[in-house]
Amino acid sequence: MITKTAVNFKTINRLAIPATISGIAEPLLSITDTAIVGNIPIDGLESLAAVGIVGSFLSMLIWVLGQTRSAISAIISQYLGANKLEEVANLPAQAIGLNITLSFLILGSTFFLSEEIFSLFEAKGKILEFSVSYYSIRVWGFPLTLFTFAIFGIFRGLQNTFYPMLVAIIGAVLNIVLDFVLVYGIEGVLDPLYLEGAAWASLIAQMVMAILAFVLLNVKTKISLKFQLPFNKELKSLIFMALNLFVRTLALNLALMLAVREATALGDEFIGAHTIAINIWLFSAFFIDGYSGAGNSMGGRLLGAKDYNGLWTLAKKINWYGFIVSIVLLVLGFLLYEPLGRLFSKDATVLNAFYAIFYLVLIGFPMNAVAFLFDGMFKGMGEMKYLRNLLLGATLLGFVPTLYLGLHFGLGLHAIWLAFLVWMFFRSAPLVWKFRRKFRPLLQNQ
C-alpha cells in the first residue's frame, strides 16, 4: 500500500531548511577562500584572480560529474514512493564506483596540463603561476567532493536532508578555521602559507566531510556501499540520466567559463570583481536551492506514488517559499551593497568594477529562484532529457549571443552579467510552461 505524502509548510521545510544549509557547503568553501585570499597583504589581487579562475574550473568538473547525485536521488525517491526501495538497494554503490573511477581519470589528465588549461582562461604571468599552484592542491579534493555529493543524493532520495546538513556545517566551520590558520599563519608557530594555505584548508575540509558522510550512511541507513553484482536494472537508466545531465552541465559551464575568460581578458580588476560577483551569485543560488532540494526529494516520491495533486501543490508551495527567500536576499544585497564588496577585497579598482555591476546580480535573484526550483523538481521526476535540451538552448541561443553582442558594443563586465540575466530567463520560463502542460491534464484524472 502506498502512503500519501503530506505537502505542507512543515514537510517542505523539514527538507528545505537542512538542504539549504548543506547546499551552500561548496560555494561557502569558495567564498571563504575568496574573502580571505582577497585580503592577503602580498599579491592579494593576483591571488584573488587565481582563486576565481581555479574555482570556476573546479566547479565545472564537480558539476559535470556530480550529476550522479541527482540521478541517484531521483531513482531512490521514486522507488521509495512506490514502496519498492529494496529493488535498488545495490544501485548506489555501483553508481558511486563508476563516478569515482571517472573522477580519477579526469584528475590525472588535468593535473599535468593545468598550465595549458588556465592559459585558455587568459591567465598570464603571476596569475597563471598562482592558478597552477592553487589547483595542484585543490584538485585532490575533487573525488572526495563527488563521493560526498553522491551520499548526499542517497540521503535526499530517502527524504533525509538533516545528515547532509550536519556534514556540511562541520566541513564549512573547519574550512573557515583552517583558512585563517593556514593563510595568515600563527605568529611564532606557523608561517603564513597565503594562497596555498587556502587550498590546503579546503582539501582537509573536503576530506573530513567525505569521511563523516560515509560513516553516517553506514550507521543511519540500510544502504550499503559494498559493490555487488549483478548490475542493477536501473543502472542503465541512471547512466542515461547522468549523461543527459552531463551534457546539460557542459552547456551550463560553457557559460560560466566564457564569463571567466572574458572577465580575465578585460583586466585583473575585472576578473577580481567578477570573482566576487559570481561567488555571491552562487551562494544565493545554493541558498535558494534548499527548496529545490525539497522539490527534488518530494517530487520524485510523489511521482512514484502517482500523486499528481500533491505534485501540483508542491510546485505552487515551493515556488512561493523560494520567491520569498529570493526577495529577502535581494533586499539584503542592496542594504549591504558596499560592505559586501569590502568583505572580499580592499582594492579600490576591484571594488569600483564590482559595484558597477552588482545590481545586475541582485535583480536576477527572483528569476533565478523559479529556474532553480523547477529544475530541482524536474530532476526528481527524472526529466533529464528536457533539462539537457533547455540548457543547450539557453546557453547557445541566449547567453552566448548576448555576451558577445555586449562586448562588441563596449559594455565590458556589464555584458557578462546582462548575458546571465538573459540566460536565466531562458532557463526559467520554459520549465513553468512544460510543468503546466504536462501535469495540469493529469489533475483532472485524479
DODO-700015 format. One record per residue (C-alpha): residue in three letters; x negated, y, z. Coordinates in steps of 0.5 Angstrom, whole numbers. Layout:
! DODO-700015
node type ALA | east X | north Y | up Z $
...
END
This chain:
! DODO-700015
node type MET | east 0 | north 0 | up 0 $
node type ILE | east -3 | north 7 | up -2 $
node type THR | east -2 | north 12 | up 4 $
node type LYS | east 0 | north 19 | up 1 $
node type THR | east -6 | north 24 | up 2 $
node type ALA | east -4 | north 31 | up 6 $
node type VAL | east -5 | north 37 | up 2 $
node type ASN | east -5 | north 43 | up 7 $
node type PHE | east -10 | north 48 | up 10 $
node type LYS | east -12 | north 43 | up 16 $
node type THR | east -14 | north 37 | up 11 $
node type ILE | east -17 | north 42 | up 6 $
node type ASN | east -21 | north 46 | up 11 $
node type ARG | east -24 | north 40 | up 14 $
node type LEU | east -27 | north 38 | up 8 $
node type ALA | east -29 | north 45 | up 5 $
node type ILE | east -32 | north 48 | up 11 $
node type PRO | east -37 | north 43 | up 12 $
node type ALA | east -38 | north 42 | up 5 $
node type THR | east -39 | north 50 | up 4 $
node type ILE | east -45 | north 49 | up 10 $
node type SER | east -48 | north 43 | up 6 $
node type GLY | east -47 | north 46 | up -1 $
node type ILE | east -52 | north 52 | up 1 $
node type ALA | east -58 | north 48 | up 3 $
node type GLU | east -61 | north 48 | up -3 $
node type PRO | east -60 | north 55 | up -5 $
node type LEU | east -62 | north 57 | up 2 $
node type LEU | east -68 | north 54 | up 2 $
node type SER | east -70 | north 58 | up -5 $
node type ILE | east -67 | north 65 | up -1 $
node type THR | east -71 | north 63 | up 5 $
node type ASP | east -78 | north 63 | up 0 $
node type THR | east -76 | north 69 | up -4 $
node type ALA | east -74 | north 73 | up 2 $
node type ILE | east -81 | north 71 | up 6 $
node type VAL | east -85 | north 71 | up 0 $
node type GLY | east -83 | north 78 | up -3 $
node type ASN | east -86 | north 81 | up 4 $
node type ILE | east -93 | north 77 | up 3 $
node type PRO | east -98 | north 83 | up 4 $
node type ILE | east -102 | north 80 | up -1 $
node type ASP | east -100 | north 79 | up -8 $
node type GLY | east -93 | north 80 | up -6 $
node type LEU | east -90 | north 82 | up -13 $
node type GLU | east -93 | north 76 | up -16 $
node type SER | east -91 | north 71 | up -11 $
node type LEU | east -84 | north 73 | up -12 $
node type ALA | east -84 | north 72 | up -19 $
node type ALA | east -87 | north 66 | up -19 $
node type VAL | east -82 | north 63 | up -14 $
node type GLY | east -77 | north 66 | up -19 $
node type ILE | east -80 | north 62 | up -25 $
node type VAL | east -81 | north 56 | up -21 $
node type GLY | east -75 | north 56 | up -17 $
node type SER | east -71 | north 56 | up -24 $
node type PHE | east -74 | north 51 | up -27 $
node type LEU | east -74 | north 46 | up -21 $
node type SER | east -66 | north 48 | up -20 $
node type MET | east -65 | north 46 | up -28 $
node type LEU | east -69 | north 39 | up -26 $
node type ILE | east -65 | north 38 | up -20 $
node type TRP | east -58 | north 40 | up -23 $
node type VAL | east -59 | north 36 | up -29 $
node type LEU | east -61 | north 29 | up -26 $
node type GLY | east -57 | north 31 | up -19 $
node type GLN | east -50 | north 30 | up -23 $
node type THR | east -50 | north 23 | up -21 $
node type ARG | east -48 | north 25 | up -14 $
node type SER | east -41 | north 28 | up -18 $
node type ALA | east -40 | north 21 | up -22 $
node type ILE | east -41 | north 17 | up -15 $
node type SER | east -36 | north 22 | up -11 $
node type ALA | east -31 | north 21 | up -17 $
node type ILE | east -31 | north 14 | up -17 $
node type ILE | east -31 | north 12 | up -10 $
node type SER | east -26 | north 17 | up -8 $
node type GLN | east -21 | north 15 | up -14 $
node type TYR | east -22 | north 7 | up -11 $
node type LEU | east -21 | north 10 | up -4 $
node type GLY | east -14 | north 13 | up -6 $
node type ALA | east -12 | north 6 | up -10 $
node type ASN | east -15 | north 2 | up -3 $
node type LYS | east -20 | north -2 | up -7 $
node type LEU | east -26 | north 1 | up -5 $
node type GLU | east -29 | north -6 | up -4 $
node type GLU | east -30 | north -7 | up -11 $
node type VAL | east -35 | north -1 | up -12 $
node type ALA | east -39 | north -3 | up -6 $
node type ASN | east -45 | north -4 | up -9 $
node type LEU | east -45 | north 1 | up -14 $
node type PRO | east -48 | north 7 | up -10 $
node type ALA | east -55 | north 3 | up -9 $
node type GLN | east -55 | north 1 | up -17 $
node type ALA | east -54 | north 9 | up -19 $
node type ILE | east -59 | north 12 | up -14 $
node type GLY | east -64 | north 7 | up -16 $
node type LEU | east -63 | north 9 | up -23 $
node type ASN | east -63 | north 16 | up -22 $
node type ILE | east -70 | north 16 | up -17 $
node type THR | east -73 | north 12 | up -23 $
node type LEU | east -72 | north 17 | up -28 $
node type SER | east -74 | north 23 | up -23 $
node type PHE | east -81 | north 20 | up -22 $
node type LEU | east -82 | north 19 | up -30 $
node type ILE | east -80 | north 27 | up -30 $
node type LEU | east -84 | north 29 | up -24 $
node type GLY | east -90 | north 25 | up -28 $
node type SER | east -89 | north 28 | up -34 $
node type THR | east -88 | north 35 | up -32 $
node type PHE | east -94 | north 35 | up -26 $
node type PHE | east -99 | north 35 | up -31 $
node type LEU | east -96 | north 40 | up -36 $
node type SER | east -94 | north 45 | up -31 $
node type GLU | east -98 | north 51 | up -34 $
node type GLU | east -96 | north 50 | up -41 $
node type ILE | east -88 | north 50 | up -38 $
node type PHE | east -89 | north 56 | up -35 $
node type SER | east -92 | north 59 | up -40 $
node type LEU | east -86 | north 58 | up -44 $
node type PHE | east -83 | north 63 | up -39 $
node type GLU | east -87 | north 68 | up -41 $
node type ALA | east -91 | north 68 | up -35 $
node type LYS | east -99 | north 70 | up -35 $
node type GLY | east -105 | north 71 | up -31 $
node type LYS | east -104 | north 71 | up -24 $
node type ILE | east -96 | north 70 | up -24 $
node type LEU | east -98 | north 64 | up -28 $
node type GLU | east -103 | north 61 | up -23 $
node type PHE | east -99 | north 62 | up -17 $
node type SER | east -93 | north 59 | up -21 $
node type VAL | east -97 | north 52 | up -22 $
node type SER | east -100 | north 52 | up -15 $
node type TYR | east -93 | north 53 | up -12 $
node type TYR | east -90 | north 48 | up -17 $
node type SER | east -95 | north 43 | up -16 $
node type ILE | east -93 | north 42 | up -8 $
node type ARG | east -85 | north 44 | up -9 $
node type VAL | east -84 | north 38 | up -15 $
node type TRP | east -86 | north 33 | up -10 $
node type GLY | east -79 | north 34 | up -6 $
node type PHE | east -75 | north 33 | up -13 $
node type PRO | east -74 | north 26 | up -12 $
node type LEU | east -72 | north 27 | up -5 $
node type THR | east -67 | north 32 | up -6 $
node type LEU | east -64 | north 28 | up -11 $
node type PHE | east -64 | north 22 | up -6 $
node type THR | east -60 | north 27 | up -1 $
node type PHE | east -55 | north 29 | up -6 $
node type ALA | east -53 | north 22 | up -8 $
node type ILE | east -52 | north 20 | up -1 $
node type PHE | east -48 | north 27 | up 0 $
node type GLY | east -44 | north 24 | up -6 $
node type ILE | east -42 | north 18 | up -3 $
node type PHE | east -40 | north 22 | up 3 $
node type ARG | east -36 | north 26 | up -1 $
node type GLY | east -33 | north 21 | up -4 $
node type LEU | east -31 | north 18 | up 3 $
node type GLN | east -28 | north 24 | up 4 $
node type ASN | east -33 | north 26 | up 9 $
node type THR | east -37 | north 32 | up 9 $
node type PHE | east -39 | north 33 | up 16 $
node type TYR | east -45 | north 29 | up 16 $
node type PRO | east -48 | north 32 | up 10 $
node type MET | east -47 | north 39 | up 13 $
node type LEU | east -51 | north 36 | up 19 $
node type VAL | east -57 | north 34 | up 15 $
node type ALA | east -56 | north 41 | up 11 $
node type ILE | east -56 | north 45 | up 18 $
node type ILE | east -62 | north 41 | up 20 $
node type GLY | east -66 | north 42 | up 14 $
node type ALA | east -65 | north 49 | up 13 $
node type VAL | east -67 | north 51 | up 20 $
node type LEU | east -73 | north 47 | up 19 $
node type ASN | east -75 | north 50 | up 13 $
node type ILE | east -74 | north 57 | up 16 $
node type VAL | east -78 | north 56 | up 22 $
node type LEU | east -84 | north 53 | up 18 $
node type ASP | east -83 | north 58 | up 13 $
node type PHE | east -85 | north 64 | up 18 $
node type VAL | east -91 | north 59 | up 21 $
node type LEU | east -94 | north 57 | up 15 $
node type VAL | east -93 | north 63 | up 10 $
node type TYR | east -95 | north 68 | up 15 $
node type GLY | east -99 | north 63 | up 20 $
node type ILE | east -100 | north 64 | up 27 $
node type GLU | east -106 | north 68 | up 30 $
node type GLY | east -112 | north 64 | up 33 $
node type VAL | east -108 | north 58 | up 31 $
node type LEU | east -107 | north 57 | up 23 $
node type ASP | east -109 | north 62 | up 18 $
node type PRO | east -103 | north 64 | up 13 $
node type LEU | east -102 | north 60 | up 7 $
node type TYR | east -98 | north 65 | up 4 $
node type LEU | east -94 | north 62 | up -3 $
node type GLU | east -97 | north 55 | up -2 $
node type GLY | east -94 | north 55 | up 6 $
node type ALA | east -87 | north 57 | up 3 $
node type ALA | east -88 | north 51 | up -2 $
node type TRP | east -90 | north 46 | up 4 $
node type ALA | east -84 | north 49 | up 8 $
node type SER | east -79 | north 47 | up 3 $
node type LEU | east -82 | north 40 | up 2 $
node type ILE | east -83 | north 38 | up 9 $
node type ALA | east -75 | north 40 | up 10 $
node type GLN | east -73 | north 36 | up 4 $
node type MET | east -77 | north 30 | up 7 $
node type VAL | east -73 | north 31 | up 13 $
node type MET | east -66 | north 31 | up 10 $
node type ALA | east -67 | north 25 | up 6 $
node type ILE | east -69 | north 21 | up 12 $
node type LEU | east -63 | north 24 | up 16 $
node type ALA | east -58 | north 22 | up 10 $
node type PHE | east -61 | north 15 | up 10 $
node type VAL | east -60 | north 14 | up 17 $
node type LEU | east -53 | north 17 | up 17 $
node type LEU | east -51 | north 13 | up 11 $
node type ASN | east -53 | north 6 | up 14 $
node type VAL | east -51 | north 8 | up 21 $
node type LYS | east -44 | north 11 | up 20 $
node type THR | east -41 | north 8 | up 14 $
node type LYS | east -41 | north 1 | up 11 $
node type ILE | east -44 | north 3 | up 4 $
node type SER | east -51 | north -1 | up 3 $
node type LEU | east -57 | north 2 | up -1 $
node type LYS | east -59 | north -5 | up -2 $
node type PHE | east -60 | north -6 | up -9 $
node type GLN | east -55 | north -12 | up -11 $
node type LEU | east -54 | north -16 | up -18 $
node type PRO | east -50 | north -17 | up -22 $
node type PHE | east -49 | north -10 | up -24 $
node type ASN | east -42 | north -7 | up -22 $
node type LYS | east -36 | north -6 | up -27 $
node type GLU | east -36 | north 2 | up -26 $
node type LEU | east -44 | north 3 | up -27 $
node type LYS | east -42 | north 4 | up -35 $
node type SER | east -37 | north 9 | up -33 $
node type LEU | east -42 | north 12 | up -28 $
node type ILE | east -47 | north 13 | up -33 $
node type PHE | east -43 | north 16 | up -39 $
node type MET | east -40 | north 21 | up -33 $
node type ALA | east -47 | north 22 | up -31 $
node type LEU | east -49 | north 23 | up -39 $
node type ASN | east -44 | north 28 | up -40 $
node type LEU | east -46 | north 32 | up -34 $
node type PHE | east -53 | north 31 | up -36 $
node type VAL | east -51 | north 35 | up -43 $
node type ARG | east -47 | north 40 | up -39 $
node type THR | east -52 | north 41 | up -34 $
node type LEU | east -57 | north 42 | up -40 $
node type ALA | east -53 | north 48 | up -43 $
node type LEU | east -52 | north 51 | up -36 $
node type ASN | east -59 | north 51 | up -35 $
node type LEU | east -61 | north 54 | up -42 $
node type ALA | east -57 | north 60 | up -40 $
node type LEU | east -61 | north 60 | up -33 $
node type MET | east -68 | north 59 | up -37 $
node type LEU | east -66 | north 64 | up -42 $
node type ALA | east -65 | north 69 | up -37 $
node type VAL | east -71 | north 68 | up -33 $
node type ARG | east -75 | north 68 | up -40 $
node type GLU | east -72 | north 75 | up -42 $
node type ALA | east -73 | north 78 | up -35 $
node type THR | east -80 | north 76 | up -35 $
node type ALA | east -81 | north 79 | up -42 $
node type LEU | east -78 | north 85 | up -39 $
node type GLY | east -84 | north 86 | up -34 $
node type ASP | east -86 | north 84 | up -27 $
node type GLU | east -81 | north 88 | up -23 $
node type PHE | east -75 | north 86 | up -27 $
node type ILE | east -77 | north 78 | up -26 $
node type GLY | east -77 | north 80 | up -19 $
node type ALA | east -71 | north 84 | up -19 $
node type HIS | east -67 | north 78 | up -23 $
node type THR | east -70 | north 73 | up -18 $
node type ILE | east -67 | north 77 | up -12 $
node type ALA | east -60 | north 77 | up -16 $
node type ILE | east -60 | north 70 | up -18 $
node type ASN | east -61 | north 68 | up -11 $
node type ILE | east -55 | north 72 | up -9 $
node type TRP | east -51 | north 69 | up -14 $
node type LEU | east -53 | north 62 | up -13 $
node type PHE | east -52 | north 63 | up -6 $
node type SER | east -45 | north 66 | up -7 $
node type ALA | east -43 | north 60 | up -12 $
node type PHE | east -45 | north 55 | up -7 $
node type PHE | east -41 | north 58 | up -1 $
node type ILE | east -35 | north 58 | up -6 $
node type ASP | east -37 | north 51 | up -8 $
node type GLY | east -35 | north 49 | up -1 $
node type TYR | east -27 | north 49 | up -3 $
node type SER | east -30 | north 46 | up -10 $
node type GLY | east -33 | north 40 | up -6 $
node type ALA | east -26 | north 39 | up -2 $
node type GLY | east -22 | north 39 | up -9 $
node type ASN | east -27 | north 34 | up -12 $
node type SER | east -26 | north 29 | up -6 $
node type MET | east -19 | north 30 | up -5 $
node type GLY | east -17 | north 31 | up -13 $
node type GLY | east -21 | north 24 | up -14 $
node type ARG | east -17 | north 21 | up -9 $
node type LEU | east -10 | north 24 | up -11 $
node type LEU | east -11 | north 22 | up -18 $
node type GLY | east -13 | north 15 | up -16 $
node type ALA | east -6 | north 15 | up -12 $
node type LYS | east -3 | north 18 | up -18 $
node type ASP | east 0 | north 23 | up -13 $
node type TYR | east 1 | north 29 | up -18 $
node type ASN | east 5 | north 33 | up -14 $
node type GLY | east -1 | north 33 | up -9 $
node type LEU | east -6 | north 35 | up -14 $
node type TRP | east -2 | north 41 | up -17 $
node type THR | east -1 | north 43 | up -9 $
node type LEU | east -8 | north 42 | up -8 $
node type ALA | east -10 | north 46 | up -14 $
node type LYS | east -6 | north 52 | up -12 $
node type LYS | east -8 | north 52 | up -5 $
node type ILE | east -16 | north 51 | up -6 $
node type ASN | east -16 | north 57 | up -11 $
node type TRP | east -12 | north 61 | up -6 $
node type TYR | east -17 | north 60 | up -1 $
node type GLY | east -23 | north 60 | up -6 $
node type PHE | east -21 | north 67 | up -8 $
node type ILE | east -20 | north 70 | up -1 $
node type VAL | east -27 | north 68 | up 0 $
node type SER | east -30 | north 71 | up -6 $
node type ILE | east -27 | north 77 | up -5 $
node type VAL | east -30 | north 77 | up 2 $
node type LEU | east -37 | north 76 | up -1 $
node type LEU | east -35 | north 82 | up -6 $
node type VAL | east -34 | north 87 | up 0 $
node type LEU | east -40 | north 85 | up 4 $
node type GLY | east -44 | north 85 | up -2 $
node type PHE | east -42 | north 92 | up -3 $
node type LEU | east -42 | north 94 | up 4 $
node type LEU | east -49 | north 91 | up 5 $
node type TYR | east -52 | north 94 | up -2 $
node type GLU | east -58 | north 97 | up 0 $
node type PRO | east -60 | north 93 | up 6 $
node type LEU | east -59 | north 86 | up 2 $
node type GLY | east -65 | north 89 | up -3 $
node type ARG | east -69 | north 91 | up 2 $
node type LEU | east -69 | north 84 | up 5 $
node type PHE | east -72 | north 81 | up -1 $
node type SER | east -77 | north 86 | up -3 $
node type LYS | east -80 | north 93 | up 0 $
node type ASP | east -83 | north 94 | up -7 $
node type ALA | east -79 | north 100 | up -10 $
node type THR | east -80 | north 99 | up -17 $
node type VAL | east -77 | north 92 | up -16 $
node type LEU | east -71 | north 95 | up -12 $
node type ASN | east -69 | north 100 | up -17 $
node type ALA | east -69 | north 95 | up -22 $
node type PHE | east -64 | north 90 | up -17 $
node type TYR | east -60 | north 96 | up -15 $
node type ALA | east -58 | north 98 | up -22 $
node type ILE | east -55 | north 91 | up -24 $
node type PHE | east -53 | north 88 | up -17 $
node type TYR | east -46 | north 91 | up -18 $
node type LEU | east -45 | north 86 | up -24 $
node type VAL | east -47 | north 80 | up -20 $
node type LEU | east -42 | north 82 | up -15 $
node type ILE | east -36 | north 84 | up -19 $
node type GLY | east -36 | north 77 | up -22 $
node type PHE | east -35 | north 73 | up -16 $
node type PRO | east -27 | north 72 | up -16 $
node type MET | east -28 | north 70 | up -23 $
node type ASN | east -34 | north 65 | up -21 $
node type ALA | east -29 | north 62 | up -16 $
node type VAL | east -24 | north 60 | up -21 $
node type ALA | east -29 | north 57 | up -25 $
node type PHE | east -33 | north 53 | up -19 $
node type LEU | east -26 | north 51 | up -16 $
node type PHE | east -23 | north 48 | up -22 $
node type ASP | east -30 | north 45 | up -24 $
node type GLY | east -30 | north 41 | up -18 $
node type MET | east -23 | north 38 | up -19 $
node type PHE | east -25 | north 36 | up -26 $
node type LYS | east -31 | north 33 | up -23 $
node type GLY | east -27 | north 29 | up -18 $
node type MET | east -22 | north 27 | up -23 $
node type GLY | east -27 | north 24 | up -28 $
node type GLU | east -26 | north 29 | up -33 $
node type MET | east -34 | north 30 | up -35 $
node type LYS | east -33 | north 30 | up -43 $
node type TYR | east -29 | north 36 | up -42 $
node type LEU | east -33 | north 40 | up -38 $
node type ARG | east -39 | north 38 | up -42 $
node type ASN | east -36 | north 41 | up -48 $
node type LEU | east -34 | north 47 | up -45 $
node type LEU | east -41 | north 49 | up -42 $
node type LEU | east -43 | north 48 | up -49 $
node type GLY | east -38 | north 53 | up -52 $
node type ALA | east -39 | north 58 | up -46 $
node type THR | east -47 | north 58 | up -47 $
node type LEU | east -48 | north 58 | up -55 $
node type LEU | east -42 | north 62 | up -56 $
node type GLY | east -41 | north 66 | up -50 $
node type PHE | east -48 | north 67 | up -46 $
node type VAL | east -53 | north 67 | up -52 $
node type PRO | east -50 | north 72 | up -57 $
node type THR | east -48 | north 77 | up -51 $
node type LEU | east -55 | north 76 | up -48 $
node type TYR | east -59 | north 78 | up -55 $
node type LEU | east -54 | north 83 | up -57 $
node type GLY | east -55 | north 87 | up -51 $
node type LEU | east -63 | north 86 | up -51 $
node type HIS | east -62 | north 88 | up -58 $
node type PHE | east -59 | north 95 | up -56 $
node type GLY | east -64 | north 96 | up -51 $
node type LEU | east -59 | north 94 | up -45 $
node type GLY | east -65 | north 91 | up -41 $
node type LEU | east -63 | north 87 | up -35 $
node type HIS | east -56 | north 89 | up -36 $
node type ALA | east -56 | north 85 | up -42 $
node type ILE | east -57 | north 79 | up -38 $
node type TRP | east -52 | north 80 | up -33 $
node type LEU | east -47 | north 82 | up -38 $
node type ALA | east -48 | north 75 | up -41 $
node type PHE | east -47 | north 72 | up -34 $
node type LEU | east -40 | north 75 | up -34 $
node type VAL | east -38 | north 73 | up -41 $
node type TRP | east -41 | north 66 | up -39 $
node type MET | east -37 | north 65 | up -33 $
node type PHE | east -30 | north 68 | up -37 $
node type PHE | east -31 | north 62 | up -42 $
node type ARG | east -32 | north 57 | up -36 $
node type SER | east -26 | north 59 | up -32 $
node type ALA | east -20 | north 61 | up -37 $
node type PRO | east -20 | north 54 | up -41 $
node type LEU | east -20 | north 50 | up -34 $
node type VAL | east -14 | north 53 | up -32 $
node type TRP | east -11 | north 52 | up -39 $
node type LYS | east -13 | north 45 | up -39 $
node type PHE | east -10 | north 43 | up -32 $
node type ARG | east -4 | north 46 | up -33 $
node type ARG | east -3 | north 43 | up -40 $
node type LYS | east -5 | north 36 | up -37 $
node type PHE | east -1 | north 36 | up -30 $
node type ARG | east 5 | north 40 | up -31 $
node type PRO | east 9 | north 35 | up -35 $
node type LEU | east 7 | north 29 | up -30 $
node type LEU | east 10 | north 33 | up -25 $
node type GLN | east 17 | north 32 | up -28 $
node type ASN | east 16 | north 25 | up -28 $
node type GLN | east 15 | north 24 | up -20 $
END
